[in-house]
């Protein structure tokens, strides 16, 4: 089995930008005599609406190929809406004593400092990429057209974009082979694949898409025109070259990632403090009374980006050497009496909230499989590896849709993968709430395949 690896963008840039901007918004308040009657509600109000406006404005979605004029547009739009919101505070909360002049000076300073910081980060990152060669992504280009040649020139001429062009594959001639491309990508740890739609057949494109999905590589189209082939494609420009991204993953957005992680930590702490704190000692005694062995069962599974982690459960079987190789089946003699109950009610999964707290898992996401099963399904089931673009979950859309427990046929795992991909591409916090609620209902009434 190949070692799957996906190069990532710098994950700390956006959170640090949020922190610095909010620090500017809060700190600048103390430099002016605004005559605020209630300081802390104003601070909360300002920070809250700054984040909301930034989210709607995509204020922190500045990419390595973003133009300076686009940043100016983002800044102007952000500050205009922020000005309206802050002046609305006066009338909405009936604050006639607030100095409008001082508030105006405060907003000018905030705009100036935020602008300086945003461009400082932008130019420092560009310098870091162009001068030091850091924060780069290795790319290849498949196809030989005018647009692919222009794109390669951009990669070579604009090191500030942070793309390291490795190789171009021409599809003309008998020597071209997609398999050679695939081998080269794996051997050289290529992060992104760019290809010309005009140069490949539909069959070749499908093979390329399947390879990218199954090996966690980012695949981007170079179209002949501006026709959008599917609503899920993301349209971007590198200078004047249009680029289509195959799949957008909402959870990878910084705000969404923070929101989901905050919810995961909060929910996990609630379960650990108010349920596991008293349930664990009781179950420990019952499990120990019925059979010898540890209270907790630890199993290696594949998580985000195919990384292995130790997944925890309450032990529901008698200790056996096959626990890491074979799933529980109906009437499985390895399952203890207490084990049958906690498996039927999904109580055995509760220790995984510690995995959530540690950051290996999420409350909701694709269920992680045993390593041996992951290796098998990755080879047999198309697009199985897509589920590793996000953290695995304690529960998931596939599980609440009837595809939990034992995999009896390939159809079971194929349907599970379909639901997992739908979840990844259509994630929302509301969807998570819906899945959690359905999981609780299923646990209370019991499920046929929970054995």
C-alpha distance (Angstrom), angle and dihedral (degrees) to the residues before:
residue distance angle dihedral
X1 . . .
X2 3.79 . .
X3 3.76 120.6 .
X4 3.79 104.1 -114.4
X5 3.75 115.7 -144.6
X6 3.76 131.5 172.9
X7 3.78 123.4 -165.1
X8 3.77 110.8 -133.1
X9 3.77 135.3 -151.5
X10 3.79 116.6 -111.7
X11 3.77 101.2 -77.0
X12 3.78 97.4 -163.7
X13 3.82 99.7 57.1
X14 3.81 97.2 80.8
X15 3.83 97.1 42.3
X16 3.82 90.1 49.0
X17 3.81 89.9 48.8
X18 3.80 90.3 52.1
X19 3.80 90.6 49.3
X20 3.82 94.9 48.3
X21 3.82 93.8 46.4
X22 3.80 92.7 48.2
X23 3.82 89.5 47.1
X24 3.81 89.0 53.9
X25 3.82 91.0 48.7
X26 3.82 92.2 50.4
X27 3.81 98.4 37.8
X28 3.80 95.9 48.7
X29 3.82 91.0 57.9
X30 3.80 90.4 72.0
X31 3.81 92.7 55.7
X32 3.81 95.2 66.8
X33 3.80 135.9 55.7
X34 3.79 96.2 -124.4
X35 3.84 92.2 155.8
X36 3.77 95.5 -130.1
X37 3.78 114.2 -176.3
X38 3.81 93.1 -162.6
X39 3.80 110.8 28.8
X40 3.80 101.3 -179.9
X41 3.82 97.0 49.4
X42 3.82 87.4 51.5
X43 3.82 91.3 50.9
X44 3.80 91.3 49.4
X45 3.81 91.0 46.0
X46 3.82 93.0 50.1
X47 3.81 95.3 46.1
X48 3.79 93.8 43.9
X49 3.79 94.7 52.0
X50 3.81 93.0 41.6
X51 3.82 88.3 59.1
X52 3.81 93.1 44.5
X53 3.81 92.5 49.3
X54 3.81 91.3 45.1
X55 3.79 90.4 51.6
X56 3.80 93.6 50.5
X57 3.80 91.9 41.0
X58 3.83 94.5 47.0
X59 3.79 84.4 -130.1
X60 3.80 94.2 163.3
X61 3.80 95.7 43.1
X62 3.81 93.6 100.7
X63 3.79 108.6 145.9
X64 3.79 129.5 -164.0
X65 3.82 90.2 -101.5
X66 3.85 96.2 45.9
X67 3.81 114.3 126.9
X68 3.83 122.6 -123.2
X69 3.81 91.4 -120.3
X70 3.81 89.4 56.5
X71 3.81 90.0 54.4
X72 3.80 90.3 51.4
X73 3.81 88.6 51.7
X74 3.79 91.5 51.1
X75 3.81 91.5 48.7
X76 3.79 93.8 48.5
X77 3.81 93.5 47.6
X78 3.81 91.8 46.5
X79 3.78 96.0 50.5
X80 3.83 94.6 43.2
X81 3.80 92.3 55.9
X82 3.81 90.6 41.9
X83 3.83 90.7 53.6
X84 3.82 91.2 52.4
X85 3.79 91.7 47.9
X86 3.82 95.1 49.1
X87 3.80 94.6 47.1
X88 3.82 88.1 47.7
X89 3.83 86.4 61.0
X90 3.82 89.4 70.1
X91 3.79 95.2 59.0
X92 3.77 99.2 31.7
X93 3.81 94.6 53.2
X94 3.80 93.9 31.9
X95 3.80 97.8 -118.6
X96 3.84 104.4 158.3
X97 3.83 92.9 160.8
X98 3.79 94.2 64.4
X99 3.81 111.3 114.5
X100 3.78 106.3 -121.7
X101 3.81 90.6 -165.4
X102 3.80 92.4 53.6
X103 3.80 90.1 45.6
X104 3.79 89.4 52.2
X105 3.83 91.6 50.9
X106 3.79 89.1 48.2
X107 3.81 91.1 53.7
X108 3.82 91.9 48.2
X109 3.81 90.4 53.2
X110 3.81 92.2 46.5
X111 3.80 91.0 49.9
X112 3.82 91.6 48.4
X113 3.82 95.4 48.1
X114 3.81 94.9 43.1
X115 3.82 90.1 48.8
X116 3.80 92.2 49.6
X117 3.79 92.4 48.3
X118 3.81 94.4 46.2
X119 3.79 93.5 51.5
X120 3.80 91.7 41.8
X121 3.80 90.8 56.9
X122 3.81 91.6 43.1
X123 3.81 95.0 51.7
X124 3.81 94.7 39.5
X125 3.81 90.5 53.9
X126 3.80 90.3 47.6
X127 3.81 89.6 50.3
X128 3.78 91.3 46.4
X129 3.79 91.0 54.0
X130 3.81 97.6 41.5
X131 3.83 99.7 39.2
X132 3.80 103.1 30.5
X133 3.78 101.5 25.1
X134 3.80 93.4 -127.2
X135 3.79 131.5 142.5
X136 3.81 91.2 28.1
X137 3.79 132.2 148.3
X138 3.79 123.4 -144.7
X139 3.82 113.4 -126.6
X140 3.78 140.3 -179.0
X141 3.81 129.1 -162.9
X142 3.82 123.8 -142.4
X143 3.79 115.6 -158.3
X144 3.79 137.3 34.6
X145 3.80 112.4 -119.6
X146 3.76 134.9 126.6
X147 3.81 91.0 -93.7
X148 3.82 94.8 48.6
X149 3.80 89.6 51.1
X150 3.80 90.6 49.2
X151 3.80 90.4 49.3
X152 3.81 92.1 50.8
X153 3.80 89.3 50.3
X154 3.82 88.8 53.0
X155 3.81 91.6 50.1
X156 3.82 90.4 51.1
X157 3.80 98.0 38.9
X158 3.81 97.4 43.0
X159 3.84 107.9 50.7
X160 3.81 87.6 161.6
X161 3.82 86.8 75.0
X162 3.80 87.4 67.2
X163 3.81 98.7 -130.7
X164 3.79 118.5 135.0
X165 3.79 108.8 -155.7
X166 3.81 109.1 -145.3
X167 3.79 108.1 171.1
X168 3.80 146.1 -16.2
X169 3.80 120.8 -139.3
X170 3.78 116.0 -153.9
X171 3.79 113.7 -151.5
X172 3.81 92.5 -156.5
X173 3.78 116.8 101.4
X174 3.79 134.8 29.2
X175 3.81 94.7 -80.3
X176 3.82 94.7 71.9
X177 3.78 115.6 105.0
X178 3.79 128.7 167.4
X179 3.79 88.8 -147.3
X180 3.82 89.7 59.9
X181 3.80 88.0 52.3
X182 3.78 91.0 49.6
X183 3.81 92.3 49.9
X184 3.80 91.1 47.8
X185 3.81 91.8 50.1
X186 3.80 92.8 51.7
X187 3.81 95.4 42.4
X188 3.82 93.8 48.3
X189 3.80 96.9 38.6
X190 3.82 93.7 -123.3
X191 3.83 113.2 -167.4
X192 3.82 102.2 -163.1
X193 3.81 135.1 26.5
X194 3.82 120.9 -155.2
X195 3.78 119.5 -169.9
X196 3.78 138.9 175.7
X197 3.79 112.9 -118.0
X198 3.82 89.4 -152.7
X199 3.82 94.1 58.7
X200 3.80 100.1 51.2
X201 3.78 131.7 65.1
X202 3.79 121.3 -125.5
X203 3.80 89.7 -105.3
X204 3.81 91.6 52.7
X205 3.80 91.7 46.5
X206 3.80 90.5 52.3
X207 3.80 90.6 50.3
X208 3.80 90.2 49.2
X209 3.81 91.8 49.3
X210 3.81 91.3 49.0
X211 3.81 91.2 49.1
X212 3.80 92.8 49.8
X213 3.81 92.0 47.8
X214 3.79 94.8 46.3
X215 3.82 93.8 46.0
X216 3.82 100.1 39.5
X217 3.81 96.0 -116.5
X218 3.79 123.7 146.2
X219 3.79 111.7 -116.5
X220 3.80 122.2 -161.4
X221 3.80 130.3 -174.2
X222 3.79 126.6 -135.7
X223 3.83 102.1 -154.8
X224 3.79 127.4 -157.3
X225 3.80 90.8 -135.4
X226 3.78 140.8 0.0
X227 3.80 96.6 -84.6
X228 3.79 109.0 132.6
X229 3.79 109.4 -135.9
X230 3.80 95.8 -162.1
X231 3.78 135.9 1.9
X232 3.81 89.8 -118.8
X233 3.80 92.9 64.6
X234 3.80 116.4 101.7
X235 3.79 116.3 -137.8
X236 3.83 118.8 -145.9
X237 3.82 139.0 160.3
X238 3.80 128.8 -132.9
X239 3.78 98.6 -164.5
X240 3.82 98.5 -51.0
X241 3.80 98.4 -26.2
X242 3.85 113.5 105.9
X243 3.82 114.4 -134.5
X244 3.81 127.7 -170.0
X245 3.81 121.0 -154.7
X246 3.79 114.4 -150.3
X247 3.80 100.3 -141.8
X248 3.79 135.2 17.5
X249 3.80 115.9 -155.0
X250 3.83 111.9 -158.9
X251 3.82 93.4 -159.5
X252 3.81 90.2 62.6
X253 3.80 90.5 64.8
X254 3.81 107.9 104.5
X255 3.81 95.7 -127.2
X256 3.80 92.2 46.4
X257 3.79 91.0 45.6
X258 3.81 91.0 51.6
X259 3.82 91.9 45.7
X260 3.79 93.3 50.2
X261 3.81 93.2 44.8
X262 3.82 91.8 48.3
X263 3.80 90.1 50.8
X264 3.82 91.2 46.6
X265 3.81 93.0 52.5
X266 3.82 93.5 44.5
X267 3.80 94.1 47.4
X268 3.82 93.4 43.5
X269 3.80 92.6 50.4
X270 3.81 90.0 49.5
X271 3.83 92.1 53.1
X272 3.81 93.6 43.4
X273 3.82 95.3 47.8
X274 3.81 101.1 38.1
X275 3.83 102.4 31.2
X276 3.81 114.1 16.5
X277 3.82 93.2 43.4
X278 3.82 91.6 69.5
X279 3.83 101.4 19.6
X280 3.81 95.9 56.4
X281 3.86 96.8 62.4
X282 3.82 91.1 47.3
X283 3.82 93.5 48.8
X284 3.79 91.2 43.3
X285 3.82 90.8 58.9
X286 3.83 93.4 45.7
X287 3.83 93.8 46.1
X288 3.81 92.0 47.9
X289 3.83 92.3 47.2
X290 3.80 92.8 55.3
X291 3.81 100.4 43.3
X292 3.76 140.4 0.2
X293 3.77 118.2 -107.4
X294 3.82 141.1 73.4
X295 3.80 122.8 -39.1
X296 3.79 92.3 -132.0
X297 3.78 127.5 52.5
X298 3.81 117.8 -147.3
X299 3.79 121.7 -160.0
X300 3.81 131.5 176.1
X301 3.80 112.7 -121.5
X302 3.81 137.9 168.5
X303 3.79 117.3 -106.5
X304 3.79 139.3 164.9
X305 3.80 113.0 -4.2
X306 3.83 88.9 3.6
X307 3.82 91.0 -71.3
X308 3.80 115.0 153.9
X309 3.81 119.9 -124.4
X310 3.81 137.5 168.8
X311 3.80 110.7 -99.2
X312 3.83 115.1 -156.5
X313 3.81 130.2 -145.4
X314 3.77 138.7 160.3
X315 3.81 105.0 -95.4
X316 3.80 109.1 -102.4
X317 3.81 99.7 169.3
X318 3.76 137.0 58.5
X319 3.82 108.1 -98.1
X320 3.83 108.5 -84.9
X321 3.79 137.7 162.4
X322 3.83 93.1 -125.7
X323 3.83 95.5 60.6
X324 3.82 91.8 98.4
X325 3.81 93.8 47.5
X326 3.79 109.8 40.5
X327 3.80 132.5 47.0
X328 3.78 120.4 -130.6
X329 3.79 112.2 -91.8
X330 3.79 131.7 -160.3
X331 3.80 109.2 -71.2
X332 3.82 91.3 9.3
X333 3.81 107.6 178.4
X334 3.81 91.3 -148.6
X335 3.82 92.3 68.0
X336 3.82 113.9 94.3
X337 3.83 124.2 -140.9
X338 3.79 93.4 -104.1
X339 3.79 87.4 40.8
X340 3.80 91.5 57.9
X341 3.81 90.0 54.0
X342 3.80 97.5 46.7
X343 3.81 90.9 45.3
X344 3.81 91.8 49.8
X345 3.82 90.8 52.1
X346 3.85 94.4 36.5
X347 3.84 90.0 -122.1
X348 3.82 88.1 131.3
X349 3.84 88.1 69.1
X350 3.84 95.5 58.3
X351 3.86 96.4 93.1
X352 3.81 86.5 65.4
X353 3.80 87.1 78.6
X354 3.81 83.8 78.0
X355 3.82 86.8 56.8
X356 3.81 87.1 52.5
X357 3.80 91.2 50.4
X358 3.83 90.9 48.9
X359 3.83 89.9 52.1
X360 3.83 98.0 -115.0
X361 3.79 93.9 109.9
X362 3.79 142.4 21.9
X363 3.79 127.9 -136.2
X364 3.82 89.5 -114.7
X365 3.79 125.7 28.6
X366 3.82 142.3 94.2
X367 3.80 110.1 -38.8
X368 3.84 112.3 -108.9
X369 3.79 117.9 -120.7
X370 3.78 131.5 -146.4
X371 3.80 110.9 -86.0
X372 3.82 92.7 -114.7
X373 3.82 90.7 52.4
X374 3.80 92.9 45.2
X375 3.81 90.7 55.1
X376 3.80 90.5 49.0
X377 3.81 96.5 46.3
X378 3.82 92.9 44.2
X379 3.81 88.4 62.2
X380 3.80 97.5 40.1
X381 3.81 105.9 34.5
X382 3.79 120.5 63.1
X383 3.83 115.6 -125.4
X384 3.81 91.8 4.9
X385 3.82 90.4 134.4
X386 3.82 93.1 59.9
X387 3.81 89.0 80.9
X388 3.82 88.9 68.4
X389 3.81 92.0 67.5
X390 3.84 86.8 87.2
X391 3.79 136.5 34.8
X392 3.81 116.1 -81.5
X393 3.79 117.7 -110.7
X394 3.79 139.9 -136.6
X395 3.78 85.9 -127.6
X396 3.78 132.7 9.4
X397 3.77 147.2 -175.9
X398 3.80 92.0 -94.2
X399 3.82 91.6 53.8
X400 3.82 93.9 50.2
X401 3.81 89.5 46.3
X402 3.81 93.8 61.1
X403 3.80 101.5 -89.7
X404 3.80 103.7 109.0
X405 3.79 132.2 116.6
X406 3.78 126.2 16.9
X407 3.80 119.3 23.6
X408 3.80 103.2 -137.8
X409 3.82 99.2 169.6
X410 3.81 137.9 11.3
X411 3.81 87.2 -103.9
X412 3.82 89.4 67.8
X413 3.80 94.1 55.9
X414 3.83 93.2 39.7
X415 3.81 90.8 56.0
X416 3.80 90.4 44.5
X417 3.81 90.1 54.2
X418 3.82 91.3 48.7
X419 3.81 91.7 54.7
X420 3.82 91.0 44.3
X421 3.81 92.1 53.5
X422 3.80 90.9 46.9
X423 3.82 89.2 52.7
X424 3.82 92.6 48.4
X425 3.82 93.3 50.4
X426 3.82 96.3 41.1
X427 3.80 103.7 35.7
X428 3.79 120.5 154.5
X429 3.79 132.7 157.6
X430 3.79 88.1 -116.5
X431 3.81 89.6 57.2
X432 3.83 88.8 51.8
X433 3.81 90.7 52.6
X434 3.80 90.5 49.4
X435 3.82 92.1 50.7
X436 3.83 92.3 47.6
X437 3.81 91.3 49.9
X438 3.81 91.5 48.9
X439 3.81 90.6 47.4
X440 3.81 90.6 54.1
X441 3.83 91.4 49.1
X442 3.83 91.3 48.9
X443 3.82 91.4 48.5
X444 3.81 92.1 51.8
X445 3.80 95.2 49.1
X446 3.81 94.7 35.3
X447 3.80 128.3 -126.3
X448 3.79 130.4 -112.7
X449 3.81 94.5 -129.5
X450 3.83 95.5 44.1
X451 3.81 96.3 107.2
